[in-house]
Structure formats: structure tokens, C-alpha cells
Amino acid sequence: MKKTIVYKYNFINETLSYIFGFFLSLILTIIPFFLTYHHFFKNNFIFYFIFLSSFFQILVHFKYFFHFKFSKIYFWNLIFLFFSVIVIIVIVFGSIWIMNHLHHNIVYHIHK
């Protein structure tokens, strides 16, 4: 016999979750912009604050918009996320490495 899984969908809670996530991401965007624009603190503090704020914003997006949960049920989603991050890192840093060496080779041939 085939089991059917019934999900209870609560429109109000889902909508409130999206609105709460939106306001959290908005706050985590406006505060670093405001601190950077008005130079309230030294550059090192602002840099670390922006980094920390962006990390928390990634977590907010995972929880409220992607509905990502860190449990054993969602193990393969976590594996897929790590694999995607590794692929993105390889593509970005590989492209930077190629462009750096391309620039080095072009400059070397021009000044020869």
C-alpha cells in the first residue's frame, strides 16, 4: 500500500515567515550601508561588521526563503549545498587565477 504524505499548509504563518525574513534581510542590508556611508567607525570595524552581517543574511535567506533545515531528513540538501559552494569557489578563484596569469603573460610580451 502506498503511503501519502499530507502537508499542512498554513498560509498566514507562511506569509508571516516571508515578511519577517524580508524585514530581517532589509535591516541586515541597511545598517551596514548606513555605517559605511556615514563613517561612524573605523574601516576595520566596518569591514568585519559587513562580513558578519552578510553571513547572517545568508542564514536568514536559507531559513526564511529557501526553507533550509539542518536535520537528518534534509541530509542530501546539505550535501548539495556544500557541493554547490565548492563548485562556485572553484569557478570564481579559477577565473581569477586565469585572468591574473593572462594579464601577466600579456604584460610580459608587450614589454619584451
C-alpha positions in Angstrom: 0.0 0.0 0.0 1.3 3.4 -1.0 1.7 6.0 1.8 0.6 9.5 1.0 2.2 12.4 2.8 -0.1 15.2 3.8 1.4 18.5 4.5 -0.5 21.1 6.4 -0.2 24.4 4.7 -0.8 27.4 6.8 -1.0 30.5 4.5 -0.8 33.0 7.3 2.3 31.5 9.0 4.0 31.1 5.7 3.3 34.7 4.7 4.4 36.0 8.1 7.6 34.0 7.7 8.3 35.6 4.4 7.6 39.1 5.7 9.8 38.5 8.8 12.6 37.3 6.6 12.2 40.2 4.3 12.5 42.7 7.2 15.5 40.9 8.6 17.3 41.0 5.3 16.3 44.6 4.9 17.7 45.5 8.3 20.9 43.5 7.6 21.4 45.5 4.4 20.5 49.0 5.6 22.6 49.0 8.8 26.0 48.2 7.1 25.2 50.7 4.3 24.3 53.4 6.8 27.5 52.7 8.8 29.6 52.8 5.7 28.0 55.9 4.3 28.4 58.0 7.4 31.8 56.6 8.6 30.8 56.2 12.3 33.5 53.7 13.0 37.0 52.8 11.7 37.3 50.9 8.5 38.4 47.6 10.1 35.3 47.5 12.3 33.0 48.4 9.4 34.7 45.6 7.3 34.1 43.0 10.0 30.6 44.2 10.6 29.7 44.0 6.9 31.2 40.5 6.8 29.2 39.4 9.8 26.1 41.0 8.6 26.4 39.3 5.2 26.9 35.9 6.9 23.7 36.4 9.0 21.9 37.5 5.9 22.9 34.2 4.2 21.5 32.3 7.2 18.3 34.4 7.0 17.8 33.6 3.3 18.4 29.9 4.0 15.9 29.8 6.8 13.1 32.1 5.6 13.3 32.0 1.8 14.9 28.6 0.9 13.3 26.8 3.9 16.5 25.0 4.5 16.7 22.9 7.7 19.7 21.3 9.2 18.4 17.9 10.2 19.0 14.3 9.2 15.9 14.3 7.0 17.5 17.1 4.8 21.0 15.5 4.7 21.2 15.4 0.9 20.1 19.0 0.7 23.1 19.9 2.9 25.4 17.8 0.7 24.1 19.5 -2.4 24.7 22.9 -0.8 28.3 22.1 0.1 28.9 20.7 -3.4 27.4 23.9 -4.9 29.6 26.1 -2.7 32.7 24.1 -3.8 31.8 24.4 -7.5 31.3 28.2 -7.1 34.6 28.6 -5.3 36.4 26.7 -8.0 34.8 28.7 -10.8 35.4 32.1 -9.1 39.0 31.5 -8.0 39.9 29.6 -11.2 38.6 32.5 -13.2 40.6 35.0 -11.1 43.7 32.8 -11.4 43.3 32.6 -15.2 42.8 36.3 -15.6 45.8 37.1 -13.4 48.1 34.8 -15.5 46.6 36.1 -18.7 47.4 39.6 -17.6 50.9 38.6 -16.6 51.6 37.0 -20.0 50.2 39.9 -22.0 52.2 42.5 -20.0 55.4 40.3 -20.4 55.0 40.1 -24.2 54.3 43.8 -24.5 57.4 44.9 -22.6 59.7 42.4 -24.2 
